[in-house]
């Protein structure tokens, strides 16, 4: 993988308060990766599959530094992936990313 990261999206592709999933065929990771844009405009990357049950975190609700799983409402910290409430008990894995010239570059499997 390039030390420059992988260009996976334009910043404008990710609506504020929402997420998009980047396929594992692009990222080379075990899971798809969710790019999640907080209500302050910041973007974070977590493994897309909720560790509690098969649900896409990219389809969850993003607000105030957290993403809420659309299936059972477990919440995860956008920065660390740390689980905040049941039913999930495992953290979601975070990935490093950078925003450069309006583009989102992902560094799969690198801690933020």
C-alpha positions in Angstrom: 0.0 0.0 0.0 1.1 3.5 -0.7 2.4 5.7 2.1 0.1 8.3 0.5 -3.0 6.3 1.4 -5.8 5.2 -0.9 -8.1 7.9 -2.3 -11.5 6.6 -1.4 -14.0 9.5 -1.8 -14.4 13.2 -2.2 -15.4 15.0 1.0 -18.6 16.1 -0.7 -19.6 12.5 -1.3 -20.2 12.0 2.5 -23.2 14.0 3.7 -22.9 15.6 7.2 -24.5 13.3 9.8 -24.2 10.2 7.5 -21.8 7.7 6.3 -20.8 5.7 3.2 -19.2 2.3 2.9 -16.0 1.6 1.0 -15.8 -2.0 -0.2 -13.1 -4.3 1.1 -12.1 -5.0 -2.6 -10.9 -1.3 -2.6 -9.4 -1.2 0.9 -7.9 -4.7 1.1 -9.3 -5.1 4.6 -11.3 -8.0 6.1 -14.4 -5.8 6.3 -15.8 -2.9 4.3 -14.9 0.5 5.9 -17.5 3.1 6.9 -16.5 6.7 6.3 -18.6 8.7 8.8 -19.1 12.4 8.8 -19.9 14.0 12.1 -22.2 17.0 12.4 -19.2 19.3 12.8 -18.0 18.1 9.3 -15.1 15.9 10.6 -14.7 12.5 8.9 -13.8 9.2 10.6 -13.3 5.6 9.4 -14.5 2.5 11.3 -15.0 -1.1 10.2 -18.4 -1.0 8.6 -20.0 -4.1 10.2 -21.3 -3.6 13.7 -19.5 -6.1 16.0 -22.8 -7.0 17.6 -24.7 -8.2 14.6 -24.5 -7.9 10.8 -25.5 -4.3 10.2 -23.8 -1.5 8.4 -22.5 1.4 10.5 -22.5 3.5 7.4 -26.3 3.3 7.4 -26.4 4.4 11.1 -26.9 7.9 12.6 -23.8 10.1 13.0 -24.0 12.8 15.7 -22.0 14.4 18.5 -18.9 12.2 18.0 -20.7 8.9 17.8 -22.4 6.6 15.3 -25.5 4.6 16.3 -26.0 1.2 14.7 -29.3 1.2 12.7 -30.2 -2.3 13.9 -30.0 -2.3 17.7 -28.9 1.2 18.6 -25.4 0.4 19.9 -23.3 3.5 19.8 -19.6 3.7 19.0 -17.1 6.6 19.4 -16.1 7.9 16.0 -12.5 8.6 17.1 -11.7 5.3 18.8 -14.4 2.9 17.8 -15.0 2.3 21.5 -18.5 0.8 22.2 -20.7 3.1 24.4 -23.7 1.0 25.1 -25.3 -2.5 24.8 -26.2 -4.7 23.1 -22.7 -4.5 21.4 -19.8 -5.4 23.7 -16.9 -5.2 21.2 -15.3 -2.1 19.8 -15.4 -1.2 16.1 -11.9 -0.9 14.6 -10.9 2.6 13.6 -8.7 3.4 10.6 -6.5 6.5 9.9 -7.6 8.9 7.2 -6.5 12.3 5.9 -8.4 15.0 4.0 -6.3 16.6 1.3 -7.6 19.1 -1.2 -11.2 17.9 -0.7 -10.4 14.2 -1.1 -10.5 11.5 1.6 -7.4 9.3 1.8 -7.7 6.1 3.8 -4.8 4.2 5.5 -6.4 0.8 6.1 -5.5 -1.1 9.3 -3.5 1.9 10.6 -4.7 3.3 13.9 -5.8 6.9 13.7 
